[in-house]
Amino acid sequence: MKNVKDIIKGYIKNDGADIKDEPFYIVDLDKVTEQYERWVEYLPNIQPYFAVKSNPDANIMRLLATLGCNFDCASKNELINVMAIINNPERIIFANPCKVSSHLKYARENNIARMTFDSIEELEKIYYIYPEAQVLLRICVDDTNSTCKFNSKFGCHQHNILKIFERAKSLRMNLVGFSFHVGSGCSDPLSFYNAIEDCSIVYDASKEFGFDIRIIDIGGGFPGVDKTIRFADICDNINKAIADFFLYETSNAIIQFIAEPGRYFTEATHTLVMNVIAKKKEADVIKYYLNDGIYGSFNCIGYDHQKPELIPLLPRDGYDKIYNSTFFGPTCDSLDCIYKDIPFHELNVGEWIYVCNFGSYTVSPSSSFNGFSVSDKKYIKIRDS
């Protein structure tokens, strides 16, 4: 079985006809299968809906669909792409609490009925466009232990919940459940326990309105790689909370729990491989120019708070001199800076470096600004290599 370095070397080997210096991803689809099997082992009673926004890779989505995963979409294009793969609207949740009206119309035309909302205004919009929709109220929960917080943009606060219940009842809307999101990159397993407890309070309050509540969507925030938090610890808290607050409902198949993992499925699948295209050295300071940057895969530094590790493909002697180094992307924008003034061994022009566990919120927001293409992909199965 080859390791990642051996696989990279196979792709960058020049054949004499072309210069190979463009960035690319190595995508290991076996990682998707491993993560799905792990999910079923730890959370057997929670149906995953893959958050397409994390990485809308068609090969990953096809594999997940085959494995039995459903899909969380937030826009018309995501709905179109997923429907092209599964052609089953019942396996989709339109989990954007603030939808574009034309996208909502597309959902109605394609019988994609399950969707979230978090305000009276959104509920009324759904009523006028898709009155038969099956709606889930997204509530605010504590997201202080997450790197990407959502409460400032999404979620219904507790003091508005009863007003929404009253309006949903007057419109005769089909309120079927509740959803929440503890935030992306959650660092505290207890956040899930507390959020499910909060949801149980809302569920109890809804009973006097006579709604047929049958779905609880616990959102995302699951790690793709165990670093600051372990997936197993999150699962322990989730399973305990369900047993503590929804035991009767789950034991009697009254309520189904679902979730929206994105990063969980895609983070470990991608390894980004880049070339040092230029270099400037002055005394103990070196500026490097890479062929991927902030407008490409490294937008995740600013918007997803990631801190990717740059790894040289060639081995380094532990006694090599360390330089004060800055890494720029390839565009003409001076703000296209990956890292500034960090300690690093000296690299040569034409040398390759790579980043592991780089499959979430890297490819999907990438652009071709300044004419630089989004990094290509090479699909592999490492165990079969």
C-alpha positions as CSV (number, residue, x, y, z in Angstrom):
1,M,0.0,0.0,0.0
2,K,1.5,3.3,-1.1
3,N,1.5,6.3,1.2
4,V,0.5,9.8,0.2
5,K,4.0,10.9,-0.6
6,D,4.5,8.0,-3.0
7,I,1.3,8.8,-4.8
8,I,2.2,12.5,-5.1
9,K,5.6,11.6,-6.6
10,G,3.8,9.5,-9.2
11,Y,1.7,12.4,-10.4
12,I,4.5,15.1,-10.4
13,K,7.0,13.0,-12.3
14,N,7.8,14.9,-15.5
15,D,7.8,12.9,-18.7
16,G,9.9,15.3,-20.7
17,A,7.0,16.5,-22.9
18,D,5.2,18.8,-20.4
19,I,6.2,20.7,-17.3
20,K,4.0,19.6,-14.4
21,D,3.7,22.4,-12.0
22,E,-0.1,23.0,-11.6
23,P,-1.7,22.5,-8.2
24,F,-3.9,19.4,-7.7
25,Y,-5.9,17.5,-5.1
26,I,-5.5,13.8,-4.3
27,V,-8.9,12.6,-3.3
28,D,-9.2,9.3,-1.4
29,L,-12.8,8.1,-1.8
30,D,-12.2,5.3,0.7
31,K,-12.2,7.9,3.4
32,V,-15.8,8.7,2.6
33,T,-16.8,5.0,3.1
34,E,-14.8,4.8,6.3
35,Q,-16.5,7.8,7.7
36,Y,-20.0,6.6,6.8
37,E,-19.4,3.2,8.4
38,R,-18.1,5.0,11.5
39,W,-21.3,7.1,11.6
40,V,-23.5,4.1,11.4
41,E,-21.5,2.5,14.2
42,Y,-21.7,5.5,16.6
43,L,-25.0,7.1,15.6
44,P,-27.1,4.2,14.2
45,N,-30.4,5.9,14.9
46,I,-29.5,9.3,13.3
47,Q,-29.9,9.6,9.5
48,P,-27.1,11.7,8.0
49,Y,-27.9,14.4,5.4
50,F,-24.6,15.4,3.8
51,A,-24.1,19.2,3.8
52,V,-23.4,19.8,0.2
53,K,-21.9,23.2,0.8
54,S,-18.8,21.6,2.5
55,N,-17.7,20.1,-0.8
56,P,-20.1,19.6,-3.7
57,D,-18.0,16.9,-5.4
58,A,-20.1,14.7,-7.6
59,N,-18.1,11.6,-7.0
60,I,-18.3,12.0,-3.2
61,M,-22.1,12.6,-3.5
62,R,-22.6,9.6,-5.7
63,L,-20.7,7.4,-3.3
64,L,-22.6,8.8,-0.3
65,A,-25.9,8.3,-2.0
66,T,-25.0,4.6,-2.7
67,L,-24.1,4.1,0.9
68,G,-27.5,5.4,2.1
69,C,-26.7,9.0,3.0
70,N,-29.3,11.8,2.3
71,F,-28.6,15.4,1.4
72,D,-28.8,18.9,3.0
73,C,-29.1,21.6,0.3
74,A,-29.3,25.3,0.6
75,S,-29.9,26.6,-3.0
76,K,-31.5,25.7,-6.3
77,N,-28.2,24.7,-7.9
78,E,-27.5,22.3,-5.0
79,L,-31.0,20.9,-5.3
80,I,-30.5,20.4,-9.0
81,N,-27.1,18.7,-8.6
82,V,-28.4,16.3,-5.9
83,M,-31.6,15.5,-7.8
84,A,-29.5,14.5,-10.8
85,I,-27.8,11.9,-8.6
86,I,-30.6,10.5,-6.5
87,N,-33.9,11.7,-8.2
88,N,-35.7,11.3,-4.9
89,P,-37.0,14.5,-3.2
90,E,-37.7,12.6,0.1
91,R,-33.9,12.2,0.6
92,I,-33.4,16.0,0.6
93,I,-33.8,18.7,3.2
94,F,-33.8,22.3,2.0
95,A,-31.9,23.5,5.1
96,N,-31.6,27.2,4.4
97,P,-33.8,29.3,6.8
98,C,-33.8,32.2,4.4
99,K,-34.5,31.0,0.9
100,V,-34.6,32.7,-2.5
101,S,-38.3,32.7,-3.7
102,S,-37.4,31.2,-7.1
103,H,-35.4,28.4,-5.4
104,L,-38.5,27.7,-3.2
105,K,-40.6,27.5,-6.4
106,Y,-38.1,25.0,-7.8
107,A,-38.5,22.9,-4.6
108,R,-42.3,22.9,-5.0
109,E,-42.1,21.9,-8.6
110,N,-39.9,19.0,-7.7
111,N,-41.7,17.9,-4.6
112,I,-38.8,18.8,-2.3
113,A,-41.1,19.4,0.7
114,R,-38.8,19.2,3.8
115,M,-37.3,22.6,4.6
116,T,-36.2,24.8,7.5
117,F,-37.3,28.4,8.5
118,D,-36.6,30.6,11.5
119,S,-39.1,33.6,11.3
120,I,-42.7,34.5,10.7
121,E,-41.7,36.3,7.5
122,E,-40.0,33.2,6.1
123,L,-43.0,31.0,7.1
124,E,-45.4,33.3,5.3
125,K,-43.2,33.3,2.2
126,I,-43.2,29.5,2.2
127,Y,-47.0,29.6,2.7
128,Y,-47.6,31.7,-0.4
129,I,-45.2,29.7,-2.6
130,Y,-45.3,26.2,-1.2
131,P,-48.2,25.8,1.4
132,E,-47.9,22.0,1.4
133,A,-44.2,22.1,2.6
134,Q,-43.1,20.2,5.6
135,V,-41.3,22.8,7.7
136,L,-38.8,22.6,10.5
137,L,-38.3,25.5,12.9
138,R,-34.7,26.3,13.4
139,I,-34.0,27.5,16.9
140,C,-31.0,29.3,18.4
141,V,-28.7,27.2,20.6
142,D,-25.5,28.0,22.3
143,D,-22.7,28.2,19.7
144,T,-20.0,29.9,21.7
145,N,-17.7,26.8,21.5
146,S,-17.5,26.8,17.7
147,T,-15.1,28.5,15.3
148,C,-17.9,29.4,12.9
149,K,-21.0,30.7,14.8
150,F,-24.4,31.0,13.2
151,N,-26.7,32.6,15.8
152,S,-26.0,36.1,14.5
153,K,-27.6,35.1,11.2
154,F,-29.9,32.1,11.7
155,G,-32.2,30.7,14.3
156,C,-35.3,31.7,16.2
157,H,-34.8,33.0,19.7
158,Q,-36.8,31.6,22.5
159,H,-39.0,34.7,23.0
160,N,-40.3,34.4,19.4
161,I,-41.1,30.7,19.4
162,L,-44.7,30.9,20.7
163,K,-45.5,33.7,18.2
164,I,-44.3,31.4,15.4
165,F,-46.3,28.5,16.7
166,E,-49.4,30.7,16.6
167,R,-48.7,31.9,13.1
168,A,-48.0,28.4,11.8
169,K,-51.3,27.3,13.4
170,S,-53.3,30.1,11.8
171,L,-51.8,29.4,8.4
172,R,-52.4,25.6,8.9
173,M,-48.8,25.0,8.0
174,N,-47.3,21.5,8.3
175,L,-44.8,22.1,11.1
176,V,-43.1,18.7,11.4
177,G,-40.0,19.3,13.4
178,F,-37.2,21.4,14.8
179,S,-33.6,22.0,13.8
180,F,-30.5,23.6,15.3
181,H,-26.8,24.0,14.6
182,V,-24.2,24.3,17.4
183,G,-21.8,25.9,14.9
184,S,-19.2,24.6,12.5
185,G,-16.0,23.4,14.1
186,C,-17.6,22.7,17.5
187,S,-15.0,22.1,20.3
188,D,-17.2,21.0,23.2
189,P,-19.1,17.7,23.0
190,L,-21.5,19.0,25.7
191,S,-22.8,21.6,23.2
192,F,-24.8,18.9,21.5
193,Y,-26.3,17.6,24.8
194,N,-27.3,21.0,25.8
195,A,-28.8,21.8,22.4
196,I,-30.9,18.6,22.4
197,E,-32.2,19.5,25.9
198,D,-33.1,23.0,24.6
199,C,-34.9,21.4,21.7
200,S,-36.9,19.2,24.1
201,I,-38.2,22.3,25.8
202,V,-39.4,23.7,22.5
203,Y,-40.9,20.3,21.6
204,D,-42.9,20.2,24.9
205,A,-44.2,23.8,24.2
206,S,-45.4,22.8,20.8
207,K,-47.6,20.0,22.1
208,E,-50.4,22.4,23.1
209,F,-50.7,23.6,19.5
210,G,-51.3,20.1,18.2
211,F,-48.5,20.0,15.6
212,D,-47.4,16.6,14.3
213,I,-43.7,16.8,15.3
214,R,-41.8,13.9,13.9
215,I,-38.3,15.2,13.0
216,I,-35.4,16.6,15.1
217,D,-32.5,17.9,13.0
218,I,-29.3,18.2,15.1
219,G,-27.4,20.0,12.3
220,G,-23.6,19.8,11.8
221,G,-20.4,20.7,13.7
222,F,-18.9,17.2,13.5
223,P,-15.2,16.9,13.0
224,G,-13.7,15.2,10.0
225,V,-10.5,14.4,11.9
226,D,-10.1,14.0,15.6
227,K,-8.0,16.9,16.8
228,T,-9.4,19.3,19.4
229,I,-12.5,17.1,19.8
230,R,-13.3,13.4,19.4
231,F,-16.2,12.3,17.3
232,A,-16.8,9.5,19.7
233,D,-17.2,12.0,22.6
234,I,-19.8,14.0,20.6
235,C,-21.7,10.8,19.9
236,D,-21.7,9.8,23.6
237,N,-23.3,13.2,24.4
238,I,-25.8,13.0,21.6
239,N,-26.9,9.5,22.5
240,K,-27.2,10.3,26.2
241,A,-29.3,13.4,25.4
242,I,-31.7,11.5,23.2
243,A,-32.1,8.9,26.0
244,D,-32.6,11.6,28.6
245,F,-35.0,13.8,26.7
246,F,-36.6,11.8,23.8
247,L,-36.5,8.2,25.0
248,Y,-40.3,7.7,24.7
249,E,-40.5,9.4,21.3
250,T,-37.6,7.4,19.8
251,S,-38.6,4.1,21.4
252,N,-42.1,4.4,19.9
253,A,-40.9,5.8,16.5
254,I,-42.7,9.1,17.1
255,I,-39.6,11.2,16.3
256,Q,-36.8,10.6,13.8
257,F,-33.4,12.2,14.5
258,I,-31.4,13.5,11.5
259,A,-28.1,15.5,11.2
260,E,-26.3,17.5,8.6
261,P,-22.6,16.4,8.6
262,G,-20.4,18.1,5.9
263,R,-16.9,18.5,7.2
264,Y,-17.2,15.1,8.8
265,F,-17.4,13.3,5.4
266,T,-15.0,15.4,3.3
267,E,-12.2,16.8,5.5
268,A,-9.9,13.8,5.4
269,T,-10.6,12.9,1.7
270,H,-8.4,15.7,0.1
271,T,-4.7,16.3,0.0
272,L,-3.7,19.5,-1.8
273,V,-0.4,19.5,-3.7
274,M,1.3,22.8,-4.7
275,N,4.4,24.0,-6.4
276,V,6.8,26.8,-5.3
277,I,6.6,28.9,-8.5
278,A,8.8,31.8,-7.3
279,K,11.0,32.9,-4.4
280,K,12.7,36.0,-3.0
281,K,15.4,35.7,-0.4
282,E,17.0,38.6,1.5
283,A,19.3,37.7,4.4
284,D,17.2,35.6,6.8
285,V,13.8,36.5,5.2
286,I,12.2,34.5,2.4
287,K,9.1,35.2,0.4
288,Y,7.6,32.2,-1.4
289,Y,4.9,32.2,-4.2
290,L,2.7,29.2,-4.4
291,N,0.3,28.2,-7.2
292,D,-2.7,28.1,-4.9
293,G,-3.8,30.8,-2.5
294,I,-6.4,32.8,-0.7
295,Y,-8.6,33.1,-3.8
296,G,-8.4,29.4,-4.2
297,S,-8.2,26.6,-1.6
298,F,-6.8,28.8,1.2
299,N,-9.9,31.0,1.5
300,C,-10.6,28.7,4.4
301,I,-8.1,30.5,6.5
302,G,-10.2,33.7,6.6
303,Y,-13.7,32.2,6.3
304,D,-13.4,28.8,8.0
305,H,-10.7,29.7,10.5
306,Q,-8.5,26.8,9.4
307,K,-4.8,26.6,10.0
308,P,-3.4,24.3,7.4
309,E,0.0,22.8,7.8
310,L,2.4,23.2,4.8
311,I,4.5,20.0,4.4
312,P,7.5,19.8,2.1
313,L,7.5,16.7,-0.1
314,L,11.2,16.4,0.1
315,P,12.5,15.3,3.6
316,R,14.3,18.0,5.7
317,D,17.3,17.6,7.9
318,G,16.5,18.6,11.5
319,Y,19.6,20.8,11.5
320,D,18.6,22.8,8.4
321,K,18.4,26.6,9.0
322,I,15.0,28.1,9.7
323,Y,14.0,31.3,7.9
324,N,11.4,33.9,8.6
325,S,9.1,33.0,5.7
326,T,6.0,34.4,4.1
327,F,3.8,32.4,1.7
328,F,1.9,34.2,-1.1
329,G,-0.7,32.8,-3.5
330,P,-0.2,33.2,-7.3
331,T,-2.5,36.2,-8.0
332,C,-1.5,39.9,-8.3
333,D,-3.3,40.8,-5.1
334,S,-0.9,41.5,-2.2
335,L,-3.7,40.4,0.1
336,D,-3.3,36.9,-1.4
337,C,-1.1,35.8,1.5
338,I,-1.4,32.4,3.1
339,Y,1.0,32.9,6.0
340,K,3.2,35.8,7.0
341,D,6.5,35.7,8.9
342,I,6.4,32.1,10.0
343,P,9.5,29.9,10.7
344,F,10.2,27.4,7.9
345,H,13.0,25.4,6.3
346,E,14.3,26.9,3.0
347,L,12.5,25.7,-0.1
348,N,13.6,25.8,-3.7
349,V,11.7,27.1,-6.7
350,G,10.0,24.1,-8.4
351,E,9.7,22.2,-5.1
352,W,6.4,20.6,-4.0
353,I,4.6,21.0,-0.7
354,Y,1.3,19.5,0.3
355,V,-1.6,19.9,2.9
356,C,-3.4,17.0,4.3
357,N,-7.1,16.9,5.5
358,F,-8.0,19.7,3.2
359,G,-11.4,18.6,1.7
360,S,-13.9,20.9,3.5
361,Y,-14.7,24.5,2.7
362,T,-11.7,24.7,0.4
363,V,-12.8,23.5,-3.0
364,S,-16.4,24.8,-2.9
365,P,-15.6,28.5,-2.3
366,S,-12.5,28.5,-4.7
367,S,-12.5,31.0,-7.6
368,S,-10.6,31.5,-10.8
369,F,-9.6,35.1,-9.9
370,N,-6.9,36.5,-12.1
371,G,-7.2,33.6,-14.5
372,F,-5.8,30.9,-12.1
373,S,-7.8,27.8,-12.3
374,V,-9.3,25.9,-9.4
375,S,-7.0,23.0,-8.4
376,D,-7.6,19.8,-10.4
377,K,-8.5,16.5,-8.7
378,K,-6.9,13.0,-8.9
379,Y,-9.2,10.3,-7.5
380,I,-7.6,7.3,-5.8
381,K,-8.2,4.5,-3.4
382,I,-5.0,4.3,-1.3
383,R,-5.7,0.8,0.0
384,D,-5.8,-0.5,-3.6
385,S,-2.6,1.4,-4.7
